[in-house]
């Protein structure tokens, strides 16, 4: 199952208070970038963020799920209606997110 455009737009709307949000399509799913770093995936209408320490502190009870078979587990964001939480989450995660790999 792939992510609906409506769900993508819903998540992007929730992140619209942040500068530097972008996304890229990946086989019917989406990668969410924050200031050039991969911060999250949207897969099967689920919003999954990188499991960095800052995210674990803000989402202490979040279940871990894999975005797709063979991927590393990520944190499922369940309170996607809470714009303040989403913005605080991305800002706090930023310094812990890995730098984007350079293409050879």
N, C-alpha and C positions, 0 to 999 in steps of 0.2 A: 504494500500500500504506500502511496506517496502522499506528501503533504499538500493540502489544498492551498490555493492562492489566498483564500479568505483567512486561513490560519496564519500564513506568512504575514499578511497585511496587519492582522490583529497584533502579532508580536512586535512588528516594526512600529506600530502605533504606540505600543506600550514603552518602547525605547526611544521615542521621538524627542524626548527632552535632552538627549545626549548628543553631543557633536561627535562625529567620527564613526557612526554606525553605517556599515555597508553589508551587503550580502552577495552570495554567489550561488547559483544553482548547481546541484551536483546530483545527477540522475534522479530527478524528481524530488529531491530533498534540498536543504539549504545549509550553507555555512554562514554564520554570523560573525562579522569582524568588528572589533572595537579599536579604533585608532590603528588599524593595520594588523592587529593580532587576532588570531582565531580565539573567540571567546565562547562560542556556543554552536550547536547544531539544532536544526529543526527537522525532525524525522518522524514520519507517521503521525503528524499532528501532535508531536511532543516537543517541548522546549527543554533542551539538555545543555547544561553548562559544564565547562571544564571543572574537575574536582580539585581546584587549588584550595589552600588552607582558608583563604578569605571567604570563599564560597561555602565551605564546610561550616564555618562559624555562623554565617548568616542563614544557612539552611541546615540546621543541625539534624533535622528529622527527615531530610529529603532522601527518597529512595535512589539507589543507583541503578541505572539501566544502560544498555549499550545502544548506540544510535543505529547500528547495523551489525550483522553477523561478523565476528572477528575483530570488532573495534574494542577499544578500552572503555570501561564503564565511565559514565558521566552522571552528574546529579540532575534529577528530574525536578524542574521548577513547576510546582503545582499551583502557586498563587500568582498566576500570570495577570490577574486583574490589578495587582498592586504595583502601579507605576513607580512609586517611591522606592519600593523594595528592588524592583528591576534596575533602576538607576543606581542605587546604592551598591547593589551587587556588582554591576559592571565596573563602577569606579573603584571599588575595593579590590576587585580581581586583577585589574590592569597590570600592576607591577609584577604579579606572579605569573602572568601569561607568557609563554615562550615567544621569542621573537620569530617572525615569519622567516621560513627557510628561503634562501636565495635560490633561484633556478640556475641550473648549470648551463 
